[in-house]
Amino acid sequence: MKEVSFLNPEFFWLFLLLPAAIAWQFWKRKQSVTLKISSVRGFKAEKSLLAKLKPYLFVLRLLALSSLIIAMARPRKVDISSQTKSTKGVDIVMAIDVSGSMLAKDLKPNRMEALKKVAANFVDGRPNDRIGIVVYAAEAYTKTPVTSDKGIVQDAIRGIRYDNVLQDGTGIGMGLTTAVNRLKDSKAKSKVIILLTDGVNNSGFIEPETASQIAKEYGIKVYTVGIGTNGDAMSPYAYAPNGGFLFRMMPVEIDVDLLQTIAKNTGGKYFRANNNSKLESIYNEINKLETTEIQELKFYDYDEKFRPFVWIAGILLLLEFGLRNTVYRSFI
C-alpha cells in the first residue's frame, strides 16, 4: 500500500511567511504616490480587463512560493513491503488418540470433531513453525511428517476419523514413541509434542514411561491433554446392525497420573479438557507457551513527487515575470 509522506516537513513552517507577504503587498499599495483633486467625475471610466486582472499577478507569485515550499518538503509515496522469517522456530507434532471412545458425545458434536476444529485453528496460529500429525489407537502411524506446508497439515487434520486402519484401544506409549521419531533429528530451537488422549493406556508394546524418557533424552517437551467430562459420558459400546454405533452412558476414565508424569518428566504441562471451550483455551495456552522468534524485514520503495511542484513554481514565476514586464509594463 502506497502512502504519501514528506521527508522535510519542517519546511511547511515557511507557509507562515505568506500572510506576511500579503500584508506587505497591501502596505506597499498604500505607500504608492497619490494625487488629490477636487473631483474625479471627468476621469470616470470602466476599468479594462487587463487592469482588473493585474492584482492576480501577486496571486501567481504566492502560488509559486507555495509550490516551492511543498517541493522543499519533499513529498513522496512510500511502498512498504515486508517479509518475515523465523529465526528460532518450533517443531511440533500433535499425537492424537483416534480410538472409538473419541466418538463420545460429552464434547459437541463429539470429542474427535471438537478436537479437529481446535487443532485446525492452532495450526493457523503457527504460520512460522513446522507441524506434523501422528494418530494412534492400539497402534500408531504418522499421518503427515513435520512440514511447513500448512495446507498439507490441515488436510491431514480434516482426514482424521475413526476407522479400521488401526486396531482399537489406547496405546499412549505407541503414539508418543511415533511422535518422538518424527522429532528426534530436528534441528529446531524447540521440539514439542502435544499428546491428546481420552482414556487409559491399555495397548501397545511400548510403555508410556519409557517413551517419555526417550523424549526427554532428545530434548522434546510433551504437553499432555486429557479430554473428557468429569463423570459419565454418552459413549459408543457396540456396533449397530446398520454399521453405526450404539451409545450409552459410560464412566470417563483418564489416567491423570500417567499424563502428569509424562509432562513433568519432559518439562511440559498437563491439561484437562472437559468441554469445548476448555479444549480451545488449552490450545491457546500452549500457543502462548511455545513462542517463535520472528525477524521482520521491511523494504521501502520511494517514489519522489516533488518535481511536479518545482515545475509548477517555475511556470508560475515565468508567467508572472513575463506578464509584469510585457502586458503590464505600462500600468501604474
Steps between C-alpha positions, in 0.01 A plus 500: 500500500641838399484791743604861447764628740732802520875471553541859626165604654669782694493710181123534542576766761586726206127527427495746791679741268201520265281714729802729549545527123131586456520765771812646342324519162208695647741733682694558178184596314410754768846656471451565126511866384151652488360817344216680676251691285165653580302265274564190292173525313676575178730204537233237560532210260460125509818315585632280227522122548881520523476755778258279692734200466816679609456423877508132412867530404571498873279191538715324241807585706334362817405177323855466370638549850256240638607248237866559587430444870324173425786394273756574775297284740574209259163325451536136402297184491629212705430141404575286806534125462608263770631148529515293814715206579527283805837542668434242769218270393301232680434152364172357628340158470139449605445140614125443485304210648258359239360209701125434500451684829589825320148484355352566844255790498598689816666754268293624206438343257751246637852502640669432168320768300545757778872424506535527122349850502727624780809333348432668165482842670823422686678427170375828352649680800849353439590625149875496565534154654516148360223266609440127464208270582514155662185297565480204732265247655647161594755573225636824359612648170609835359218668312728780383868560584621829644451757226464875449225443241190588703271385220627144536460515877145633475408225253640243742292641786183499290569135412519382862220254577427178678549209258632145486851595389623479860405238755275655762644575840715768663874460455636823649856367488463413131367843410768681701786291358385557142484875566851493650630328183369792297692754711819328618708626205350849498740798518231739625553717807206332671341159442150445632246217508135563581369161613123470524308204636165426660580171670735270683802333343387145420678405178835503327837348580674824606433634848408870515762563771770355273381718214513809721860422598594475132332836438695652787832369362432672169402827669136471397239668717163321531173677577237243595127563465232279653172547320165407651245625748505422869266210575307316230475566126290365215755261346500229230496145636399279204424497129139544389350271231530784247876529557478804725556514874280442800548753780436491872614690807839374608755627758783716370836350597819697437836403647574844641803382700663357187441813294632721778810283531572516125465879500713544812780271374535696176453855632149531359163549662180300550156636407146369539238585238151419626311716247546674165597839639754349738658303215533820299651692791756222553627527144508880535714465813739260330520744211614772744743273685683398183591824325710544190747786451417678175724732302307747287672661202339813356575633153428864412449611139489881473334676207608867516219747424671838553597556134148595374481770769834641385373513142175668611693761700732568207214538252307732733806720564580522128136584426494769771836645390401498132164669557646762734771595250287490184122542522504684836823691449322829429247461786556713808 
